[in-house]
């Protein structure tokens, strides 16, 4: 193989290595962005779930109080 061909192959190899490194860095950056979006989504969902749970608790509280009152009345009526 002549010197010119050998140098061309070496340069091509270096360019391929540079492209590979660039792609790896872009993929890492892309995955980091996706991870950040997922974490943000999880945090928003957790906040939303907590709001819903509190709403359900507020809805259940009068029922529990009503059952407690009813139970007390039934207990006093049995005596």
N, C-alpha and C positions, 0 to 999 in steps of 0.2 A: 504494500500500500504506500502511495507516495505521501509526502509531507503535507501537501495541500489537502488531501482527502482526510488525513489523520487530524489535522487542525479543524477542519469543517465538522468532523464527527465529534470532536471534543467540544466545540462551541455549541453544537446541537444538544449535546448532553447537558451542558451548563444551562442552556435555555429551558430545557425540559425540567431540570431541577428547580429553576426559578419559578416556572409555571406551577409546579407541584407545591412549592412552598407558599405561593400566593393563594392557591386554591385551598390549602389547609387553613391558612389564616382567615380567609373569607368564610369558610365553613365554621370555624370556631366562633367568629364574630356573629354569624347567623344563628348558631345554636345558643350563644349567650343571650341574644335578643329574644329568641323563642322562650328560653328559660325565664327571662325577666317577665315576659308577657304572661306566661303560665302562673308564675308566683303572684303577679298582680291580680290575675283572675281568681286565684284561690283566695287571696285576701278579701277581695270584693265579695266572693261567694260566702265566705265565713261571716262577714259582717251582715250580709243579707239573711243568712240562716239564723243568726242571733236575733235579729229583728223579728223574724217569723216566729221563733220560739217564744219570745216575750209576748207576742200577740196571742199566741195559742194559750200561754199561761194566763193572760188576762181574760181570755174567753172561758177558760176552765174554772177559774177562781170562783165565780158566782155559782157554778154548778156544785163545786165541792162544798161551798158554804151552805147551799140549799140541802144537799144530802146530809150534812152534819146536823142542820136544824131538824130535818125530817127524822133522822135517826134518834136525836134527843127526844123529840115528841113521841116517837114510837116507844122508846125506852120508858119514858115517864108514864105512858098510858098502860104499860104492862104491869106496873107496880100496884 
